[in-house]
Amino acid sequence: MRLSKLERATEARKALIAGYEGLGVARVSRKVAEELQLRLETSTVSMLSSAVIPDDLCETRSPTSVTEDFLLAVDIGGTTLKSAIISTVDFQVAEQWAYNIPHRIVDIAFFNRIVQWVCECVFSYVGRRRCRFLVGTTFSFPLNTKNEITTMGKGFQMTEEVRNVSLQEILEQSFAHVMARNTKYHFEVSLGGIVNDTIAVFWTNKMLHGGDDTAMILGTGINFCFALPFSAVPRAKLPAACPEDVQLLINSEAGFLGGNFLPLSQFDQHHDDQAAPFMPLEYLTAGKWIPLSLRNALAYCGISPIRDTEFTGEFLAAIIDGHARDLFRAEEFPAVQELARTLVDRAAFCLHATICGIHRFRYGDDPGSVVTISFAGSFLRFCTYYYEKLKEVSAGKIKYTFLPDSNLLGASLFAAYHAARREAP
């Protein structure tokens, strides 16, 4: 007998949670900790040692630490490119812009277009004035210790033109190319450091609050950054000339986790490009993929919006909140909403268990007292249901602190700190 659309929705919901009914937080936490250790020891694209945690970070906020007129932050994320001008006086955002990246083929022309857009933003702010900018950049994809691009997810296709090439070198060439072709630009740029976006959040939190809390990005993708002692990091992943008494920042690239213990349903099969990395945790928790899982589940049910609509994190949040009711047939919307909630319920479980696993990896057990997670990223910020569900499943053990503009501030902070270190006598 042929199932109705609503009966299919019930079947789809069962498929989404299959394998999770008896899967407890403690079990997943142990698996996460084990995989983190394995990746620390063997992976070239995750658990990367990215920076030493400086003790004198707060001094970077002093205006005397930067000789340029302004700091310029460039945040190359999953779907959105952001740029901001940061004051060297009070280290606050003076102006910022955002741009949805339409291109998915990553080559030299891709970066030229990014730099062209950034330069136009700067020109709109300073005009033909002769100003100097120190540029700090965040990049939300794995870089090795030489700042070379190793792999890219989130729907991007990396070409051989940029594979294993220093991003610093690429950006320097792009700025030189763009500024040579536009004589109206009278400003000068000096490229500072490049840092992973999650590490930028960590630096911002340390500067503002002085803590060494775990930092999280939850937008189109998912990632965590945390500290490890020198003794815990394999020699092959240590920065050059690194003293033994330091704490090192680890860029986990956590989206890779879970292939052997987090079940993916038939609706979560997003790894359709063999050249793209397989990222189970990201498919289950992040703002690019959860809406696509919903789209797949609805297609199975024979349910679709009455108007062409892109399935984004914002659209998913609107469904859960009831604001997208008019985009579906009245009799079908409750089933759509239930599927969306099921996906986020599952995501909250996976994310909470991962955070517990990170704690277990670092300290040997799951959190016994309150753990603070400093986070950035649009998805968790605007999907209230997701945020509240995370707090619910953590039962008060995890505190989430949102840091606005932390990607941008952290990029500038990283550049300013290293510029000051280079100029120090």
Secondary structure, DSSP 8 states (H G I E B T S, - for coil): ----HHHHHHHHHHHHHTTTTT--HHHHHHHHHHHHHHHHHH-SSSSEEEEE--TTGGGGGSGGG--SSEEEEEEE-SSEEEEEEEETTT--EEEEEEEE----EESHHHHHHHHHHHHHHHHHHHTT---EEEEEEEESS-B-TT-BB----TT-EE-TTTTT-BHHHHHHHHHHHHHHT-TT---EEEEEEEEEHHHHHHHHHHHHH----EEEEESSSEEEEEEEEGGGS-GGGS-TT--TT-EEEEE--GGGTTTTTS---GGG-----TTS---HHHHHHSTTHHHHHHHHHHHHHT---SS-----HHHHHHHHHTTTGGGS-TTTHHHHHHHHHHHHHHHHHHHHHHHHHHHHHHHSSS-SS-EEEEEE-HHHHH-HHHHHHHHHHHTTSEEEEE-TTHHHHHHHHHHHHHHHHHH--
